[in-house]
């Protein structure tokens, strides 16, 4: 009888363990999520109250629910970088290429940083007096890429950049360099954020979205239309240099690459404003919550051809603008690149065309 009781008790115990083990491995019914924050920290040498504003920035970030990824632009000097690192290094892994070169970008991750790379833009000047001043102080524009894991069960590329402030031609050459990198790295989904100095109606934004297959995350959370008066660079900001409102800061994403899933922006906000009299920067921040959802990754053939037609027209505009520049030697490589990409789209051949046809 004692042996029988032992067998029954053992069976019940094993059954209980098996049930607990099965419960432990049941997948979370909700899709995995992460948060991304982008912010131009306004850190050039002429910017006033840098230390105070950066301290307030850190207090703002620490007072919110934490984002998994933070991209800063215009974090230029060592004092400002030290404030950021001292405040956030206990919570984030930090990639700071600005320690080696004055490119002003900084990327922080709560997940693991797998690899990093930085590329200076080949064209950083159209020869104006402000550009000559930047060259004197070796200040450059660049893009920084981090391959990272942020808890969504697949690695992602995160690209952080800041495009030229005044020259459309220079910005277009820089966008073509971003496109070059992306065409050569199609294996993972990508998120691209920064200060693009091109507003919501600009040729530059259209070029990025149509040629790189990018989605504007904030726009998608708003149902496809920006409300009147929405801005990240706003005329009522005391630090603003413009007399009108613009959206210059974006978090874009591309679903090309990786498994049969897609990034989906759930909600977003323009944040990190400071107070009306004491703004944190001349820009406001942008914060987006993403989910990684199942997807068939199917591409609609009708929309593909519509996008092809629009992209070919955009390349016509790029070629016209770059052809008209006085410093032709500087712009000639980008001009040739634009013509090559346009030809690939038109003939439906080549690596860029292959990438283009994967957009969804």
VOGU-3710 file (C-alpha; in Angstrom, 3 decimals, decimal comma):
1> xxxxxxxxxx> 0,000/0,000/0,000  2,825/2,402/0,880  4,444/1,728/-2,507  1,122/2,443/-4,272  0,825/5,785/-2,468  4,420/6,583/-3,488  3,667/5,879/-7,159  0,505/8,017/-7,099  2,300/10,905/-5,360  5,233/10,718/-7,773
11> xxxxxxxxxx> 2,901/10,701/-10,785  1,022/13,729/-9,490  4,292/15,565/-8,810  5,684/14,848/-12,302  2,384/15,904/-13,863  2,539/19,160/-11,906  6,130/19,831/-13,025  5,195/19,105/-16,649  2,245/21,484/-16,445  4,412/24,213/-14,939
21> xxxxxxxxxx> 7,081/23,676/-17,616  4,448/23,915/-20,351  3,115/27,147/-18,825  6,645/28,559/-18,622  7,202/28,139/-22,362  3,855/29,532/-23,560  4,620/32,544/-25,778  3,439/36,007/-24,810  0,246/36,538/-26,849  1,166/40,172/-27,533
31> xxxxxxxxxx> 3,840/41,124/-30,107  7,220/42,179/-28,686  7,655/45,932/-28,340  10,312/48,590/-27,949  10,540/52,361/-27,701  12,795/54,734/-29,676  13,664/58,363/-28,870  15,413/60,851/-31,169  16,554/64,323/-30,112  18,755/67,102/-31,468
41> xxxxxxxxxx> 20,548/68,284/-28,322  21,662/71,678/-29,732  25,287/71,465/-28,703  27,337/73,649/-31,095  29,922/76,019/-29,671  27,639/79,053/-30,018  24,678/77,467/-28,172  23,907/79,097/-24,821  23,344/77,378/-21,459  24,597/74,032/-22,708
51> xxxxxxxxxx> 25,247/72,509/-19,272  21,907/73,597/-17,820  19,959/72,404/-20,857  21,765/69,048/-20,917  21,089/68,524/-17,190  17,410/69,242/-17,852  17,477/66,822/-20,807  18,746/64,051/-18,576  16,122/64,815/-15,927  13,446/64,729/-18,622
61> xxxxxxxxxx> 14,601/61,337/-19,908  14,988/59,859/-16,435  11,515/61,096/-15,468  9,765/59,286/-18,331  9,236/55,568/-18,901  12,576/54,583/-20,401  13,004/54,140/-24,125  15,022/51,152/-25,328  16,887/53,249/-27,904  17,983/56,895/-27,789
71> xxxxxxxxxx> 19,552/58,745/-30,727  21,110/62,148/-30,072  22,309/64,630/-32,669  24,414/67,754/-32,082  26,137/66,356/-29,013  29,393/68,058/-29,865  31,665/68,767/-26,932  33,203/66,572/-24,250  31,426/68,325/-21,373  28,034/67,617/-22,877
81> xxxxxxxxxx> 28,974/64,013/-23,684  30,198/63,508/-20,103  26,881/64,735/-18,690  24,958/62,298/-20,872  27,224/59,366/-20,063  27,306/60,070/-16,325  23,501/60,194/-16,214  22,680/57,241/-18,461  25,590/54,767/-18,528  24,047/52,709/-15,717
91> xxxxxxxxxx> 20,950/52,104/-17,862  22,317/52,024/-21,425  25,116/50,699/-23,562  26,531/53,754/-25,345  28,056/54,156/-28,779  29,769/57,525/-29,042  31,720/58,055/-32,269  31,901/61,778/-31,490  34,781/61,065/-29,111  36,974/60,427/-32,157
101> xxxxxxxxxx> 35,515/62,848/-34,700  33,308/65,929/-34,397  30,195/64,447/-35,992  27,765/65,148/-33,143  25,845/61,857/-32,972  25,424/59,484/-30,055  23,398/56,238/-29,789  22,249/54,502/-26,596  20,696/51,040/-26,162  19,168/49,161/-23,261
111> xxxxxxxxxx> 19,787/45,989/-25,289  23,049/44,611/-26,612  25,207/46,467/-29,121  26,448/43,840/-31,591  28,495/46,042/-33,941  28,985/49,682/-34,939  30,289/51,625/-37,925  30,563/55,298/-38,829  30,809/56,932/-42,247  31,688/60,556/-42,911
121> xxxxxxxxxx> 29,685/62,026/-45,756  31,847/62,541/-48,828  30,225/65,926/-49,515  29,829/68,156/-46,477  29,992/71,605/-48,049  28,721/73,713/-50,910  31,422/76,308/-50,219  29,442/78,874/-48,232  30,980/80,867/-45,370  29,357/78,733/-42,641
131> xxxxxxxxxx> 30,732/75,583/-44,239  34,206/77,109/-44,312  33,870/77,804/-40,596  32,872/74,187/-39,929  35,845/72,971/-41,930  38,125/75,205/-39,846  36,975/73,441/-36,667  36,873/70,002/-38,366  33,123/69,690/-37,748  31,559/67,089/-40,043
141> xxxxxxxxxx> 28,269/65,486/-40,885  28,176/61,683/-40,891  25,980/58,676/-40,297  26,441/56,088/-37,567  25,040/52,557/-37,683  24,543/50,213/-34,752  23,470/46,610/-35,135  21,646/45,891/-31,905  19,273/43,576/-30,082  16,335/45,314/-28,392
151> xxxxxxxxxx> 14,216/42,385/-27,222  12,086/41,740/-30,330  13,673/38,355/-31,165  15,615/39,627/-34,193  18,536/41,998/-34,589  17,987/45,399/-36,200  20,048/48,148/-37,818  19,781/51,580/-36,209  21,084/54,490/-38,303  21,607/57,923/-36,709
161> xxxxxxxxxx> 22,418/61,010/-38,794  22,246/64,779/-39,211  22,090/66,166/-42,743  23,513/69,463/-44,036  21,642/72,484/-42,622  21,349/74,731/-45,700  22,189/73,095/-49,036  19,596/70,882/-50,719  22,201/69,611/-53,191  24,499/68,513/-50,371
171> xxxxxxxxxx> 21,620/66,839/-48,523  20,696/64,896/-51,663  24,262/63,592/-52,048  24,179/62,551/-48,383  20,867/60,728/-48,843  22,379/58,859/-51,788  25,171/57,710/-49,450  22,579/56,451/-46,952  20,932/54,603/-49,823  24,289/53,103/-50,875
181> xxxxxxxxxx> 24,788/51,668/-47,406  21,272/50,287/-47,206  21,430/48,597/-50,620  24,629/46,881/-49,449  22,989/45,806/-46,141  19,565/44,347/-46,857  19,689/41,465/-44,387  17,984/43,187/-41,438  15,178/45,651/-40,883  16,390/49,201/-40,277
191> xxxxxxxxxx> 15,379/52,261/-38,281  16,777/55,634/-39,327  16,409/58,755/-37,213  17,908/62,196/-36,945  17,700/65,824/-37,967  17,212/65,800/-41,739  16,829/69,557/-42,305  14,113/68,770/-44,841  10,515/69,294/-43,836  7,438/67,172/-44,423
201> xxxxxxxxxx> 6,917/68,641/-47,923  10,555/68,436/-49,034  12,085/66,647/-51,982  14,611/65,104/-49,578  11,942/63,389/-47,476  10,230/62,054/-50,593  13,533/60,742/-51,959  14,279/58,889/-48,720  10,846/57,322/-48,526  10,584/56,254/-52,182
211> xxxxxxxxxx> 14,177/55,159/-52,839  14,980/53,610/-49,448  11,552/52,109/-48,845  11,146/54,059/-45,613  7,988/54,635/-43,620  7,479/57,779/-41,522  6,611/56,324/-38,117  5,001/59,447/-36,622  2,874/59,970/-39,730  1,600/56,398/-39,514
221> xxxxxxxxxx> 0,617/56,802/-35,853  -1,380/59,883/-36,896  -3,366/58,009/-39,531  -1,429/59,266/-42,551  -1,895/63,039/-42,182  0,076/65,575/-40,167  -2,250/67,905/-38,235  -1,864/71,590/-39,032  0,642/73,246/-36,716  2,515/70,073/-35,768
231> xxxxxxxxxx> 6,254/70,771/-35,696  9,577/69,614/-34,300  11,212/72,938/-35,251  8,741/75,582/-34,183  8,575/79,348/-34,569  7,415/79,859/-30,966  10,572/78,172/-29,615  12,836/81,001/-28,343  15,892/79,152/-29,685  14,453/78,727/-33,193
241> xxxxxxxxxx> 16,210/80,338/-36,160  13,127/80,176/-38,433  9,908/82,190/-38,656  7,680/79,242/-39,499  6,857/75,771/-38,209  8,455/72,648/-39,711  8,905/68,935/-39,100  12,650/68,345/-39,549  13,141/65,336/-37,250  11,948/61,850/-38,123
251> xxxxxxxxxx> 12,115/58,237/-37,081  11,854/56,246/-40,307  11,769/52,462/-40,594  12,256/49,862/-43,332  10,808/46,355/-43,234  13,183/44,927/-45,836  15,281/42,099/-44,393  15,017/39,544/-41,647  12,188/37,158/-40,882  8,534/37,253/-41,939
261> xxxxxxxxxx> 7,668/40,040/-39,531  7,166/43,775/-39,822  7,766/46,811/-37,650  4,540/48,563/-36,719  4,518/51,987/-34,966  1,885/51,868/-32,236  1,902/55,425/-30,960  4,175/58,435/-30,930  4,621/61,944/-29,640  6,694/65,080/-30,064
271> xxxxxxxxxx> 8,332/65,504/-26,670  11,367/66,906/-24,821  10,203/70,496/-25,219  11,266/71,936/-21,889  9,214/74,967/-20,875  8,046/77,844/-23,096  10,736/80,147/-21,663  13,417/77,489/-21,183  13,351/75,001/-24,089  15,769/72,079/-24,040
281> xxxxxxxxxx> 16,922/72,730/-27,616  16,023/74,574/-30,805  14,394/71,251/-31,798  11,814/69,157/-29,983  12,222/65,410/-29,522  10,391/62,515/-31,128  9,388/59,293/-29,357  7,790/56,235/-31,013  6,630/52,894/-29,590  7,015/49,987/-32,032
291> xxxxxxxxxx> 5,712/46,425/-32,144  7,201/43,564/-34,151  4,254/41,780/-35,733  3,846/38,713/-37,988  3,746/39,456/-41,722  3,703/37,625/-45,036  6,083/40,253/-46,493  4,040/40,166/-49,720  4,550/43,083/-52,126  1,590/44,406/-54,110
301> xxxxxxxxxx> 2,537/44,617/-57,813  0,316/47,633/-58,542  1,731/49,720/-55,713  5,241/48,619/-56,720  4,848/50,061/-60,201  3,294/53,250/-58,870  6,294/53,674/-56,579  8,648/52,949/-59,455  7,062/55,715/-61,550  7,337/58,194/-58,678
311> xxxxxxxxxx> 10,934/57,222/-57,868  11,988/57,703/-61,509  10,543/61,229/-61,407  12,408/61,950/-58,158  15,678/60,840/-59,722  14,980/63,284/-62,579  14,824/66,087/-60,004  17,977/64,915/-58,212  19,893/64,772/-61,497  18,707/68,251/-62,474
321> xxxxxxxxxx> 19,748/69,755/-59,118  23,147/68,069/-58,966  23,869/68,952/-62,611  23,381/72,648/-61,866  25,955/72,881/-59,049  28,993/75,087/-59,587  31,398/72,704/-57,811  30,843/69,920/-60,346  33,914/67,956/-59,264  32,412/67,524/-55,780
331> xxxxxxxxxx> 28,979/66,520/-57,018  29,976/64,397/-60,026  30,157/61,036/-58,144  26,690/61,535/-56,639  25,318/62,596/-60,014  26,646/59,415/-61,620  25,201/57,383/-58,761  21,741/58,919/-59,243  21,838/58,155/-62,969  22,895/54,566/-62,275
341> xxxxxxxxxx> 20,112/53,992/-59,757  17,561/55,512/-62,119  18,741/53,222/-64,920  18,423/50,168/-62,671  14,821/51,085/-61,849  13,960/51,748/-65,483  15,455/48,457/-66,727  14,347/46,462/-63,668  17,868/45,137/-63,207  20,628/45,476/-60,635
351> xxxxxxxxxx> 21,066/45,315/-56,874  19,185/48,534/-56,199  16,203/47,379/-58,260  16,222/44,102/-56,322  16,093/46,047/-53,063  13,395/48,382/-54,394  11,144/45,461/-55,284  11,206/44,172/-51,690  9,543/47,290/-50,204  6,368/46,713/-48,234
//
